Amino acid sequence: MARAIQFCEIAHHLNDDAKLSSNEIRIQDFFREVEIDYHQVAILLNCLVPAKKKLRVCIDRTEWDFGKTQFNILMIVVGYGDFQIPLYWELLDDNSGNSSTQDRKNLLELCLSILDKERIGYIVGGREFIGHSWIKYLKDKGIRFVMRVPKHHTITRPDGTVIKIGELKLKVDKALILKN
């Protein structure tokens, strides 16, 4: 109802019998003292996605700047159709740069602890989410994936021919399915 996240504004919408300053102190105490179990939050959020549909799992890394402080966040978002919901996220230790394969595995394992692998239609990731160990991990888990690959990367075809992605002259909204 407050339409603001400032404690002083939210305090207006709590206990009318208490002083405004008391409500504000209660809000501050809550955020200072309460430990939020994010796994339980993810379980709750998982209840919002369709139970019988194949889901799209998007993995992405983003950087947020707050003043001079930079936050590097690895996220897993689950969705179906136009509906998307962040399920898990991890603040990475470094201030900027890519996530490691182990960071991705750890986050996906958390996701798989509440989301049955059979519900995942596929995982989508950008150019950052490539690499032999990561792709092997997904294949070993039996999880289908769609990853954007940089133009300068190469593909070795079954006949041994090596070709750069850029030489394939792919068009926007067209995918190339590579098996094995």
Residue, then its C-alpha position, 0 to 999 in steps of 0.5 A: m500500500a505504501r508504494a515506497i520502500q522507505f521505512c518512514e513511508i511504510a511505517h504509516h501503514l502499520n499499527d495505527d495505535a503505535k507512534l510513527s517512530s515506534n513503527e519505523i524502529r520495528i521495521q528497522d529491527f526486522f531488517r537488522e535482526v531477521e535472517i531470511d531463508y532464501h531457499q524457503v523463498a525460492i520454494l514459495l516462488n516456485c509455487l507461482v510457476p505452472a506445475k505441469k508445464k515445461l519451464r525455461v530456465c534463464i541464467d544471467r549475470t548482471e552488475w548493479d552500481f550503487g554509488k561507488t559500490q558495484f555488485n556482481i550478481l549471478m541469477i537464475v530466472v524461471g519462466y513459462g511464456d511471458f511469466q518470469i520469476p527470479l528463483y535464485w541469485e548469488l552475489l559473486d565475490d569479484n566486483s565485475g567479470n564473468s562467473s565461474t563454471q563452479d558458480r553456475k553449477n552451485l546455483l543450478e544445483l540449488c535450483l534443481s533441489i526444488l525444481d524437478k529436472e524433468r520440468i526444465g524444457y531448456i536452459v538459456g544463457g548468453r555468450e558468457f555461459i559457454g565452456h567445455s566443463w559447463i556444457k559437459y555438466l549440462k549434458d551429463k545432467g540431461i538438461r537441454f540448453v540454448m547458449r549464445v556463442p561468440k562469432h569468433h568461436t569455432i565448431t569441429r564438425p563430425d567429419g573433422t572440419v573446423i568452422k568459425i561461428g561467424e562463417l555460418k552466416l546465421k540470421v537473427d532469430k535463427a538457431l543452429i542446433l548442434k548435437n554432440 
